[in-house]
Amino acid sequence: IRLYLATVRNSLGGWRPTRRRVVNIIVRVTFEEVLWRGTIQALFPTVWIAVSAVAAVFTFAHVYYSRINSRKMSRSSILEFFLFSVFLGTVYAATRELLAVIGVHLVRNVLIDAGCLPARKTHPSIVA
């Protein structure tokens, strides 16, 4: 087990999750998905209007949060947020399983925090 954990840690660039980081990621992801997919997406009459509208507002919220924290997001990061939100909205619309969407979002944020995805420097919801 130690060898496996050491291998995983090395593949994640030596990332060591602290309790604060893990709780922060879990709480933020759960809150975001309950808000965006579980609540707001259900307010729209059709699936594609709901997915598109929620993706646009989700992206705007992340860009705004990033700017008030003095981090400028690149156009590619903004596009990635929008496409990721469309993906999450589509998964939720197809499965109606909030846990599935939370799981996907959680894995992505852990990979960003661990430095395995290039968005780490601009991702507004990761706190060291």
C-alpha positions in Angstrom: 0.0 0.0 0.0 2.8 2.4 0.8 4.4 1.8 -2.6 1.1 2.4 -4.3 0.6 5.6 -2.4 4.1 6.8 -3.2 3.5 6.0 -6.9 0.3 8.0 -6.9 1.9 10.9 -5.0 4.8 10.9 -7.5 2.4 10.8 -10.5 0.6 13.8 -9.0 3.8 15.8 -8.9 4.4 15.2 -5.1 1.0 16.6 -4.3 0.1 16.1 -0.6 -3.6 16.8 0.1 -4.1 18.7 3.4 -7.4 18.4 5.3 -8.1 22.0 4.4 -7.6 21.5 0.7 -9.7 18.3 0.6 -12.6 19.9 2.6 -12.4 23.1 0.5 -12.6 21.2 -2.7 -15.4 18.9 -1.5 -17.5 21.7 0.0 -17.1 24.1 -3.0 -17.8 21.4 -5.6 -20.9 20.2 -3.7 -22.2 23.7 -3.2 -21.6 24.6 -6.9 -23.3 21.6 -8.3 -26.3 21.8 -5.9 -26.7 25.4 -6.9 -26.0 25.3 -10.7 -27.2 21.9 -11.7 -29.5 20.9 -8.9 -31.4 24.2 -8.5 -30.9 26.7 -11.3 -30.8 24.2 -14.3 -34.2 22.9 -13.2 -35.8 26.3 -13.6 -35.6 26.4 -17.4 -38.2 24.9 -19.7 -35.9 22.9 -22.0 -32.7 21.0 -21.4 -30.5 22.9 -24.0 -31.7 26.3 -22.8 -31.0 25.2 -19.2 -27.6 23.8 -20.0 -26.5 26.8 -22.1 -27.8 29.4 -19.7 -26.3 27.7 -16.6 -22.9 27.2 -18.5 -22.8 30.9 -19.4 -23.6 32.1 -15.8 -21.3 29.5 -14.3 -18.5 30.7 -16.5 -19.2 34.4 -15.8 -19.2 33.7 -12.0 -15.8 32.0 -12.3 -14.4 34.8 -14.4 -15.8 37.4 -12.0 -14.4 35.6 -9.0 -11.0 35.3 -10.7 -10.9 39.0 -11.4 -11.8 40.1 -7.9 -9.0 38.0 -6.7 -6.6 39.7 -9.1 -6.2 36.7 -11.4 -6.9 37.3 -15.1 -8.2 34.2 -17.0 -7.1 33.6 -20.6 -9.7 33.1 -23.3 -8.8 29.4 -23.5 -9.5 29.1 -19.7 -12.8 30.9 -20.1 -13.7 28.6 -23.0 -12.7 25.5 -21.0 -14.9 26.6 -18.1 -17.9 27.0 -20.5 -17.3 23.7 -22.2 -16.8 21.9 -18.8 -20.1 23.4 -17.6 -21.9 22.3 -20.7 -20.5 18.8 -20.2 -21.6 18.8 -16.5 -25.1 20.1 -17.5 -25.4 17.4 -20.2 -24.4 14.7 -17.7 -26.9 15.9 -15.2 -29.7 16.2 -17.8 -29.0 12.7 -19.1 -28.6 11.0 -15.7 -30.5 13.3 -13.2 -27.8 12.1 -10.8 -26.2 15.0 -8.9 -23.6 12.7 -7.4 -22.3 11.8 -10.8 -21.8 15.5 -11.7 -20.2 16.1 -8.2 -17.9 13.2 -8.8 -16.7 14.4 -12.2 -16.3 18.0 -10.9 -14.4 16.7 -7.8 -12.0 14.7 -9.9 -11.3 17.6 -12.1 -10.6 20.0 -9.2 -8.3 17.5 -7.5 -6.3 17.1 -10.7 -6.1 20.9 -11.1 -5.0 21.3 -7.5 -2.4 18.6 -7.9 -1.0 20.3 -10.9 -2.0 17.6 -13.3 -4.1 20.0 -15.4 -2.7 23.3 -16.7 -5.6 25.3 -15.4 -4.2 25.3 -11.8 -2.8 28.8 -12.0 -6.0 30.3 -13.1 -8.6 28.2 -11.4 -10.5 30.4 -9.0 -11.9 27.8 -6.7 -8.7 26.2 -5.4 -7.3 27.6 -2.2 -3.8 26.5 -1.1 
